[in-house]
Amino acid sequence: MEVKITGASEITITGNIQSIEDYQEIKDRVRSLTNKGISSIVIKIPDSLSMPSSVIGFLLKLVHVDNMNMTIHVRDERLYNLMEILNLITVLNVKKM
């Protein structure tokens, strides 16, 4: 998995999100943007077919505690379905790529 800042308030995560190291890398990249005062973020996930609960929890904290505006773009239907089952489509503003 690789996490890149691809715009002023955009992050792209390539590969499968699986490990605690992946969670930490995502958290570090997002925090590097929020530390600059960014209050709205777009996360693009073109490859991953799932997402660990630690990443989901971190994203929910950003929305509910830190009051971030978030949009997540996913390509894989399985990840989109997971978000739908967990009732996160609206909360995390998940969209299909």
C-alpha positions as CSV (number, residue, x, y, z in Angstrom):
1,M,0.0,0.0,0.0
2,E,1.1,3.5,-0.7
3,V,-0.3,6.8,0.5
4,K,0.4,10.0,-1.5
5,I,-0.7,13.6,-1.1
6,T,-2.0,14.3,-4.6
7,G,-3.5,17.7,-4.2
8,A,-3.8,20.6,-1.7
9,S,-6.5,18.6,0.2
10,E,-6.4,15.2,-1.6
11,I,-4.8,11.9,-0.7
12,T,-4.6,8.8,-2.9
13,I,-4.2,5.4,-1.4
14,T,-3.0,2.7,-3.8
15,G,-2.9,-1.0,-3.1
16,N,-4.7,-2.9,-0.4
17,I,-5.2,-1.3,3.0
18,Q,-4.4,-4.2,5.4
19,S,-2.0,-3.7,8.3
20,I,-1.5,-1.5,11.3
21,E,1.4,0.1,9.4
22,D,-1.0,1.0,6.6
23,Y,-3.3,2.7,9.2
24,Q,-0.4,4.6,10.7
25,E,0.8,5.8,7.2
26,I,-2.8,7.0,6.4
27,K,-3.1,8.7,9.7
28,D,0.3,10.5,9.3
29,R,-0.6,11.8,5.8
30,V,-4.0,13.0,6.8
31,R,-2.5,14.7,9.9
32,S,0.1,16.4,7.7
33,L,-2.8,18.1,5.9
34,T,-5.0,18.9,8.9
35,N,-1.9,20.4,10.6
36,K,-1.9,22.9,7.7
37,G,-5.4,24.0,8.5
38,I,-7.2,21.9,5.9
39,S,-10.8,21.3,7.0
40,S,-12.0,19.4,3.9
41,I,-10.3,16.4,2.5
42,V,-10.8,14.0,-0.4
43,I,-9.5,10.5,-0.2
44,K,-9.2,8.4,-3.3
45,I,-9.0,4.6,-3.0
46,P,-8.7,3.1,-6.5
47,D,-7.4,-0.4,-5.5
48,S,-8.3,-1.6,-2.0
49,L,-11.2,-4.1,-1.6
50,S,-11.5,-3.6,2.1
51,M,-10.6,-1.3,5.0
52,P,-9.5,-2.2,8.5
53,S,-11.7,-1.1,11.4
54,S,-8.8,1.1,12.7
55,V,-8.9,3.2,9.5
56,I,-12.7,3.4,9.6
57,G,-12.5,4.5,13.2
58,F,-9.9,7.2,12.4
59,L,-12.0,8.5,9.5
60,L,-15.1,8.6,11.8
61,K,-13.1,10.5,14.4
62,L,-12.1,13.1,11.8
63,V,-15.7,13.7,10.8
64,H,-17.4,13.6,14.2
65,V,-14.7,14.9,16.6
66,D,-12.5,17.1,14.4
67,N,-15.4,18.3,12.2
68,M,-13.7,17.5,8.9
69,N,-15.6,17.6,5.7
70,M,-14.7,14.4,3.9
71,T,-15.3,12.7,0.5
72,I,-14.0,9.2,-0.2
73,H,-13.9,7.9,-3.7
74,V,-13.7,4.1,-4.1
75,R,-13.4,2.0,-7.2
76,D,-13.9,-1.5,-5.9
77,E,-17.5,-2.6,-5.5
78,R,-16.7,-4.7,-2.5
79,L,-15.3,-1.8,-0.5
80,Y,-18.3,0.3,-1.5
81,N,-20.6,-2.5,-0.3
82,L,-18.7,-2.7,3.0
83,M,-19.2,1.0,3.5
84,E,-22.9,0.6,2.6
85,I,-23.4,-2.3,5.0
86,L,-21.7,-0.2,7.8
87,N,-24.0,2.7,7.0
88,L,-21.0,4.9,6.2
89,I,-22.0,6.1,2.7
90,T,-23.6,9.3,4.0
91,V,-21.4,9.9,7.1
92,L,-18.1,9.6,5.1
93,N,-19.6,10.9,1.8
94,V,-18.5,7.8,-0.1
95,K,-18.7,7.9,-3.9
96,K,-17.9,5.4,-6.6
97,M,-15.1,6.3,-9.0
